[in-house]
Amino acid sequence: MFVFSYPANCPQETFFTLKGSSFWEKATSEQSAISNIDVTASATVRTNNCGCASLSPPSSNSGVVEALWQYERNRGLKDDTIRMKMRKMSQSPTNFHRMSPALEHQFHRERSVDACRSELFRGRTPPSAYLQADAHLGNFGIVTLDSGKPAFSSNDFDHIGYGPVDRDLKRLATSAILWSRATGADEAAQKAAVELAANSYFDTVDNAVNKCGIEPASLHLPPQQVAPNGFIQSLIDKAANGPSLQEFLAKNVKTDANGNITIAKISPLDPEADAQMRCAISEWATRLPPERRNFTILAIGKQVGEGGSSAGLDRYSVLIEDIATNERRMFQIKTAPASSVQDQSGLNKFDAVTTIQQQRIMGEKDRYDGWVVLPNGDQYFTRENQPHKKVEMKVDTMTPAQVQEAARASGSILARAHVATIDNKENLTSWIGQPCERREALDSLYRIAKEFADANVTYTAELKAHLGPAPAKADKKKK
């Protein structure tokens, strides 16, 4: 059940209370309702460990479907877009988990010793750092280093935010279980994937803080941690031998007989929106290094139906050409969402400047990263479309052993991110304690992750039942 409170000593988080199973209410001192549905008769008031009153939903329903509808509407999505996103979510528990990070942060907050402490390490308070915040396995993959070479790292920072470090570990652990199940792994293999991720995290923290240190602002997995003939190396090799930037652009950019340039799978903007975006991009260019500022915008379009948790939010593709070199590049402009670890209401927008600054602190590098602001105040962040990022881990083609290798690598990357951004690194080592203490923590982490993995199975079934059969596709055959 989604029942949450707002303790005064955790001011970095803003979340909602699910009342009954029909609507959300902002958890502020005023408890201002955002719906006029009266379900107080079906809710019971209780007091949690922090002494904050909250309302419990009926026990017969998790309320997750109603919660999702309200959350996505709060984000500004239209009902047909929400339904499209829900169809994707209902396809499998892994899809549901991937596309609903805010629900997981709610889930783990409710199950903590209290709203600020963790069940791991006997209730010791985890330190806070900048979190990836959506650390499922699908958000780890291939990135392009400054050298132009591919490497394995975290490759999606849309939900980056400041919060307790155990949240990233729990999301990664839940993902490891769900991905293992999708490959047909037994429970022993599922638990092994969780423990490999966690132990890799612990070992990397130990090495970074107490021994050899970590290169500043370097998230990617170093070569010495990549098995020569393993799954991660195969992804790196595939990216290295894959299409070049020129081949990538040739495949995705078309020029007609009249010289009009279009981008594949992109819808053109109306003249007013096009002009506003061009103006915003021109302002963005002033923040680029001097050698990258002079370019011509060849095409702009809106992407439709893309993304996981960000599906439905506005995103655009832009093709530019350097005036001096005639080199073409494509970059993406994405809505800056509120961090799912800091806000699960859907009502807030995380400012793009903060998003990019946090990405840079954590170690994310992109030659075209930055932010644009439209005349109406909407903020977006930018990043280059890299062909290497098309080399992704796909659970439907993986084996249990490959999931375990990916989990181990991802755990190390999370540790590198946390060590790079935490104020006092000793607080992190104090939280994870000595190796002899970790067996109990591993068991707790697996139990917690399994509980939420099982919940995702239930939520997926509820969502599928709510949506009913998918509408029949139109017959495209020629008559």
Buried (B, 14 or more C-beta within 10 A) or exposed (E): BBBBBBBEEBEEBBBBBBBBBBBBBBBEEEBEEBEEEEBEEBBEEEEBEBEBEBBBBBEEBBBBBBBBBBBBBBBBBEEEBBBBBBBBBBBBBBBBBBBBBBBBBBBBBBEBBBBBBBBBBEEBBBBBBBBBBBBBBBBBBBBBEEEEEBBBBBBBBBBBBBBBBBBBBBBBBBBBBBBBBBBEBEEEBBBBBBBBBBBBBBBBBBBBBEEEEBEEBBBBBEEEBBEEEBBBBEBBEBBEEBBEBEEBBEEBBEEEEEEEEBBEEBEBBEEEBBEBBEEBBEEBBEEBEEEEBEBEBBBBBBBBEBBBBBBBBBBBBBBBBBEEEEEBBBBBBBBBBBBBBBBBBBBBBBBBBBBBBBBBBBBBBBBBBBBBBBEEEBBBBBBBBBBBBBBEBEBEEBBBBBBBBBBBBBBBBBBBBBBBBBEEBEBBBBBBBEEEEBEEBBBBBBEBBBBBBBBBBEBBEBBBEBBEEEEEEEEEEEE
